[in-house]
Amino acid sequence: MKILLVTENAYCGGLDSFIITLVNHWPYPEDELLLMCNQSHPGLNVIRTQLRRSCQIIGHQYPMAWSTEDVLQGRFKRVIYAPFRILGRQLLFLDYIRKFKQVFGQLVPDRLLVINGGYPAGLTCRAATVAWGLAGRRPLSVHNFHNFAYPPRWWERVFENAIDRRVHTYAKAMVSVSRICSDSLECRPAFAGLRKRQFIYNGIEFRSSRESAHVVRLRLGLPENAPMCLMLGTYESRKGHEFLLQAFKRVVQARPDARLVICGFGYPDEIYRVKTAVGVSGLQGHVLLEDFRQDVAELLDASTLLLMPSQSSESFGLTIVEAMSHQIPVIATRVGGMPEVLKDGEGGFLVAPDDVEGLAERILRLLNDDALRREQGQLGLHRFEQNFKAQHMAQAYADLVRQGRSTSV
């Protein structure tokens, strides 16, 4: 069976990890997998280098809606820009449909799985779903989305609602990564009360370290015995860097030996914002800012804690699962789907996204109590093995994509 995966992305991060894990653990070796993505995606080479299973990667050069809109917004005032945006997106959407129908005719895939960053998110992702249906392809496609749906703005409702109705018609299942993320589709009128809505928790493959913690810390320039708190995530403002820095300033007052390592993909202005916040907090000697890194297993094994200070739009929290697989305790905010992944006291602790004192207190509690830290690490490992293994996730997606009809969950 030939299965085409379609995605669109502008960031290197969790969506790439999902694709890599899904492809590598696809349970049916006889299936032929293909991945189609915008060639401009900065994580495409990461996907290429980490795939172990055969998967043809097709990088297209379709003009991306978000890059086109950035140009328009830079040239026109907002009141003038809005009509151009609506018209431009309509024209792009129709052109995407035409191009995808041609692709389907050339590749002749048996199944389509769309992997969308959120909803509405990628315009090409939604166009692929609609094009599949308009081309008469059967069974209907599966539309997977990884972040919260948000309601259309008033001036784009007509266009957005029209697309949603088509996606609703031509997707046999709308699958997200957590219950709360799946439920967020209620804000889109076409999907309200939709029984096609499902969720499948993300899973990961345990990756063992290839370098010792000593070597990793040496390369990072950290003192040998310094407690290392790790944050893995993009440099987007929603990830909560400023909130974390406020808490970590309090941590350093009690534990001057503590260090914070932040790793993730970011655009120059985003990284500059965080770098400035570090300087304002007076934490230059205690915080290390790194780019996106692929040695996640090595970083985790060298760490004392993983911190997830996200303030919004965190549909799952994949790095929580990665930390649990390495028995590293996690402290995360009660945001989005993260409380579904991390139960308070079962692998770490949860705090409110505005509780600076609470975050600092729990960091210090785990740093200062070796027995508690080991206990939480073991509980996290048990939770990972029961709920978030790669094989479970891949099997669920493969069965859903390959079957003729969807069953509601």
RAQUI-V244490 format. One record per residue. N is the residue number from 1. RES is the residue in one small letter. SS is DSSP state (H for helix, E for strand, C for the rest). PSI is psi in degrees with one decimal (none if undefined). BURIAL is 1 if it has 9 or more other C-alpha atoms within 8 Angstrom, else 0. Layout:
N;RES;SS;PSI;BURIAL + N;RES;SS;PSI;BURIAL
This chain:
1;m;C;132.3;0 + 2;k;E;121.8;1 + 3;i;E;123.2;1 + 4;l;E;126.2;1 + 5;l;E;132.3;1 + 6;v;E;130.9;1 + 7;t;E;167.9;1 + 8;e;C;135.8;1 + 9;n;C;147.9;1 + 10;a;C;-5.5;0 + 11;y;C;150.5;1 + 12;c;C;120.2;1 + 13;g;C;-133.8;1 + 14;g;H;-35.3;0 + 15;l;H;-36.6;1 + 16;d;H;-42.0;1 + 17;s;H;-40.6;1 + 18;f;H;-47.6;1 + 19;i;H;-45.5;1 + 20;i;H;-46.5;1 + 21;t;H;-43.2;1 + 22;l;H;-46.5;1 + 23;v;H;-47.0;1 + 24;n;H;-26.9;1 + 25;h;C;14.8;1 + 26;w;C;123.5;1 + 27;p;C;-3.9;0 + 28;y;C;98.2;0 + 29;p;C;-21.2;0 + 30;e;C;-14.1;0 + 31;d;C;143.7;0 + 32;e;E;119.9;1 + 33;l;E;139.1;1 + 34;l;E;141.4;1 + 35;l;E;125.6;1 + 36;m;E;128.0;1 + 37;c;E;157.1;1 + 38;n;E;132.6;1 + 39;q;C;-23.7;0 + 40;s;C;-6.6;0 + 41;h;C;121.5;1 + 42;p;C;-14.6;0 + 43;g;C;5.4;1 + 44;l;H;-38.8;1 + 45;n;H;-31.6;0 + 46;v;H;-43.6;0 + 47;i;H;-46.6;1 + 48;r;H;-44.2;0 + 49;t;H;-23.0;0 + 50;q;H;-5.2;0 + 51;l;C;130.2;1 + 52;r;C;-21.3;0 + 53;r;C;147.2;0 + 54;s;C;126.7;0 + 55;c;E;117.0;1 + 56;q;E;127.0;0 + 57;i;E;124.9;1 + 58;i;E;107.6;0 + 59;g;E;113.7;0 + 60;h;E;163.8;0 + 61;q;C;33.9;0 + 62;y;C;141.2;0 + 63;p;C;126.9;0 + 64;m;C;138.5;0 + 65;a;H;-42.3;1 + 66;w;H;-35.2;0 + 67;s;H;-36.1;0 + 68;t;H;-41.1;1 + 69;e;H;-32.9;1 + 70;d;H;-38.9;0 + 71;v;H;-45.2;0 + 72;l;H;-42.2;1 + 73;q;H;-29.5;1 + 74;g;H;-18.5;0 + 75;r;H;-24.0;0 + 76;f;C;149.6;0 + 77;k;C;157.3;0 + 78;r;H;-42.7;0 + 79;v;H;-30.2;0 + 80;i;H;-32.6;0 + 81;y;H;-36.5;1 + 82;a;H;-49.8;1 + 83;p;H;-38.5;0 + 84;f;H;-38.9;1 + 85;r;H;-46.8;1 + 86;i;H;-49.0;1 + 87;l;H;-43.1;0 + 88;g;H;-42.0;0 + 89;r;H;-36.5;1 + 90;q;H;-45.6;1 + 91;l;H;-41.8;0 + 92;l;H;-41.9;1 + 93;f;H;-45.3;1 + 94;l;H;-38.4;1 + 95;d;H;-39.0;0 + 96;y;H;-44.6;1 + 97;i;H;-45.9;1 + 98;r;H;-44.9;1 + 99;k;H;-39.5;0 + 100;f;H;-37.0;1 + 101;k;H;-36.7;1 + 102;q;H;-42.5;0 + 103;v;H;-44.4;1 + 104;f;H;-36.5;1 + 105;g;H;-33.0;0 + 106;q;H;-44.2;0 + 107;l;H;-28.4;0 + 108;v;C;58.6;0 + 109;p;C;153.1;1 + 110;d;C;-27.4;1 + 111;r;E;154.4;1 + 112;l;E;127.4;1 + 113;l;E;114.8;1 + 114;v;E;129.9;1 + 115;i;E;100.2;1 + 116;n;E;143.3;1 + 117;g;C;-29.7;1 + 118;g;C;-150.6;1 + 119;y;E;121.9;1 + 120;p;C;-31.0;0 + 121;a;C;-123.3;0 + 122;g;C;121.6;1 + 123;l;H;-33.8;1 + 124;t;H;-31.7;1 + 125;c;H;-46.1;1 + 126;r;H;-35.3;1 + 127;a;H;-37.1;1 + 128;a;H;-42.0;1 + 129;t;H;-46.0;1 + 130;v;H;-42.6;1 + 131;a;H;-38.3;1 + 132;w;H;-45.5;1 + 133;g;H;-42.8;1 + 134;l;H;-27.9;0 + 135;a;C;-3.5;0 + 136;g;C;19.4;0 + 137;r;C;140.3;0 + 138;r;C;147.7;0 + 139;p;C;167.2;0 + 140;l;C;159.8;1 + 141;s;E;167.4;1 + 142;v;E;128.7;1 + 143;h;E;111.3;1 + 144;n;E;134.2;1 + 145;f;E;145.0;1 + 146;h;C;0.3;1 + 147;n;C;171.7;1 + 148;f;C;143.4;1 + 149;a;E;146.2;1 + 150;y;C;150.9;1 + 151;p;C;149.6;0 + 152;p;C;146.5;0 + 153;r;C;154.9;0 + 154;w;H;-35.3;0 + 155;w;H;-2.8;0 + 156;e;H;10.4;1 + 157;r;H;-42.2;1 + 158;v;H;-48.6;0 + 159;f;H;-47.5;1 + 160;e;H;-42.1;1 + 161;n;H;-34.7;1 + 162;a;H;-42.1;0 + 163;i;H;-44.5;1 + 164;d;H;-40.9;1 + 165;r;H;-37.4;1 + 166;r;H;-43.8;1 + 167;v;H;-42.3;1 + 168;h;H;-41.7;1 + 169;t;H;-39.7;0 + 170;y;H;2.4;1 + 171;a;E;127.3;1 + 172;k;E;-18.6;1 + 173;a;E;139.8;1 + 174;m;E;107.3;1 + 175;v;E;125.0;1 + 176;s;E;-172.5;1 + 177;v;C;-5.1;1 + 178;s;C;162.4;1 + 179;r;H;-44.3;1 + 180;i;H;-34.4;1 + 181;c;H;-41.2;1 + 182;s;H;-42.8;1 + 183;d;H;-21.5;0 + 184;s;H;-17.0;1 + 185;l;H;-15.3;1 + 186;e;H;-23.0;1 + 187;c;H;-8.0;1 + 188;r;C;114.2;1 + 189;p;H;-37.3;0 + 190;a;H;-21.8;0 + 191;f;H;0.2;1 + 192;a;C;125.7;1 + 193;g;C;12.3;0 + 194;l;C;126.3;0 + 195;r;C;-8.1;0 + 196;k;C;-6.5;1 + 197;r;E;132.7;1 + 198;q;E;169.0;1 + 199;f;E;145.2;1 + 200;i;C;119.4;1 + 201;y;C;141.3;1 + 202;n;C;148.0;1 + 203;g;C;158.6;1 + 204;i;E;164.0;1 + 205;e;C;131.4;0 + 206;f;C;129.8;0 + 207;r;C;122.1;0 + 208;s;C;154.6;0 + 209;s;C;145.0;0 + 210;r;C;-8.5;0 + 211;e;C;153.8;0 + 212;s;C;157.2;1 + 213;a;H;-35.6;1 + 214;h;H;-45.4;0 + 215;v;H;-42.1;0 + 216;v;H;-46.5;1 + 217;r;H;-36.9;1 + 218;l;H;-42.3;1 + 219;r;H;-31.1;0 + 220;l;H;-12.2;0 + 221;g;C;28.5;0 + 222;l;C;146.4;1 + 223;p;C;146.7;0 + 224;e;C;-45.9;0 + 225;n;C;11.8;0 + 226;a;C;132.4;1 + 227;p;C;129.1;1 + 228;m;E;113.5;1 + 229;c;E;132.2;1 + 230;l;E;135.2;1 + 231;m;E;123.8;1 + 232;l;E;122.4;1 + 233;g;C;162.7;1 + 234;t;C;166.6;1 + 235;y;C;20.2;1 + 236;e;C;148.4;0 + 237;s;H;-29.5;0 + 238;r;H;-15.2;0 + 239;k;H;-12.1;1 + 240;g;C;32.1;1 + 241;h;H;-44.6;1 + 242;e;H;-41.4;0 + 243;f;H;-44.9;1 + 244;l;H;-41.5;1 + 245;l;H;-37.0;1 + 246;q;H;-43.9;1 + 247;a;H;-40.2;1 + 248;f;H;-26.8;1 + 249;k;H;-38.8;1 + 250;r;H;-35.8;1 + 251;v;H;-44.5;1 + 252;v;H;-31.6;1 + 253;q;H;-34.6;0 + 254;a;H;-30.6;0 + 255;r;C;82.9;0 + 256;p;C;-16.8;0 + 257;d;C;-7.8;0 + 258;a;C;144.2;1 + 259;r;E;146.8;1 + 260;l;E;124.8;1 + 261;v;E;123.1;1 + 262;i;E;123.8;1 + 263;c;E;139.0;1 + 264;g;C;165.8;1 + 265;f;C;140.4;1 + 266;g;C;149.7;1 + 267;y;C;157.2;0 + 268;p;H;-40.9;0 + 269;d;H;-32.2;0 + 270;e;H;-44.3;1 + 271;i;H;-38.8;1 + 272;y;H;-38.8;0 + 273;r;H;-45.6;0 + 274;v;H;-40.3;1 + 275;k;H;-40.3;1 + 276;t;H;-41.7;0 + 277;a;H;-36.2;1 + 278;v;H;-44.4;1 + 279;g;H;-43.1;1 + 280;v;H;-35.4;0 + 281;s;H;-10.6;1 + 282;g;C;29.5;0 + 283;l;C;20.9;1 + 284;q;C;-37.9;0 + 285;g;C;-3.2;0 + 286;h;C;-8.5;1 + 287;v;E;131.8;1 + 288;l;E;124.5;1 + 289;l;E;124.3;0 + 290;e;E;156.5;1 + 291;d;C;-175.1;0 + 292;f;C;133.7;1 + 293;r;C;144.8;0 + 294;q;C;-11.0;0 + 295;d;C;54.8;0 + 296;v;H;-42.7;0 + 297;a;H;-42.3;1 + 298;e;H;-42.1;1 + 299;l;H;-42.7;1 + 300;l;H;-44.5;1 + 301;d;H;-22.4;1 + 302;a;C;-4.8;1 + 303;s;C;159.5;1 + 304;t;C;-41.0;1 + 305;l;E;154.9;1 + 306;l;E;134.7;1 + 307;l;E;132.8;1 + 308;m;E;87.7;1 + 309;p;C;24.0;1 + 310;s;C;143.9;1 + 311;q;C;-20.0;1 + 312;s;C;166.8;0 + 313;s;C;35.4;1 + 314;e;C;95.9;1 + 315;s;C;-24.9;1 + 316;f;C;-66.4;1 + 317;g;C;65.7;1 + 318;l;H;-33.9;0 + 319;t;H;-22.0;0 + 320;i;H;-45.6;1 + 321;v;H;-41.4;1 + 322;e;H;-42.1;1 + 323;a;H;-42.8;1 + 324;m;H;-36.4;1 + 325;s;H;-22.0;1 + 326;h;C;11.3;1 + 327;q;C;34.2;1 + 328;i;C;120.1;1 + 329;p;C;150.5;1 + 330;v;E;141.1;1 + 331;i;E;120.4;1 + 332;a;E;162.3;1 + 333;t;E;154.5;1 + 334;r;C;73.4;1 + 335;v;C;131.6;1 + 336;g;C;-129.8;1 + 337;g;C;-1.2;1 + 338;m;H;-35.9;1 + 339;p;H;-18.4;1 + 340;e;H;-28.7;0 + 341;v;H;-47.6;1 + 342;l;C;113.9;1 + 343;k;C;133.9;1 + 344;d;C;122.2;1 + 345;g;C;2.5;0 + 346;e;C;64.5;1 + 347;g;C;-1.3;1 + 348;g;E;-155.6;1 + 349;f;E;155.3;1 + 350;l;E;143.6;1 + 351;v;E;160.1;1 + 352;a;C;147.9;1 + 353;p;C;-5.6;1 + 354;d;C;9.6;0 + 355;d;C;81.7;0 + 356;v;H;-45.4;1 + 357;e;H;-40.4;0 + 358;g;H;-39.9;1 + 359;l;H;-46.7;1 + 360;a;H;-41.4;1 + 361;e;H;-41.8;1 + 362;r;H;-34.0;1 + 363;i;H;-49.1;1 + 364;l;H;-36.8;1 + 365;r;H;-43.3;0 + 366;l;H;-35.4;1 + 367;l;H;-34.0;1 + 368;n;H;-7.2;0 + 369;d;C;94.7;0 + 370;d;H;-40.2;0 + 371;a;H;-42.6;0 + 372;l;H;-39.4;0 + 373;r;H;-43.2;1 + 374;r;H;-41.6;1 + 375;e;H;-46.5;0 + 376;q;H;-35.0;1 + 377;g;H;-41.4;1 + 378;q;H;-39.6;1 + 379;l;H;-37.2;1 + 380;g;H;-40.8;1 + 381;l;H;-42.7;1 + 382;h;H;-41.6;0 + 383;r;H;-39.8;1 + 384;f;H;-48.9;1 + 385;e;H;-29.0;1 + 386;q;H;-29.3;0 + 387;n;H;-21.4;0 + 388;f;C;33.0;1 + 389;k;E;146.7;1 + 390;a;H;-39.0;1 + 391;q;H;-38.4;1 + 392;h;H;-45.8;1 + 393;m;H;-49.3;1 + 394;a;H;-39.4;1 + 395;q;H;-42.1;1 + 396;a;H;-43.9;1 + 397;y;H;-43.7;1 + 398;a;H;-43.4;1 + 399;d;H;-38.8;0 + 400;l;H;-42.8;1 + 401;v;H;-40.4;1 + 402;r;H;-26.9;0 + 403;q;C;157.7;0 + 404;g;C;-33.5;0 + 405;r;C;158.6;0 + 406;s;C;145.7;1 + 407;t;C;134.4;0 + 408;s;C;146.5;0 + 409;v;C;none;0
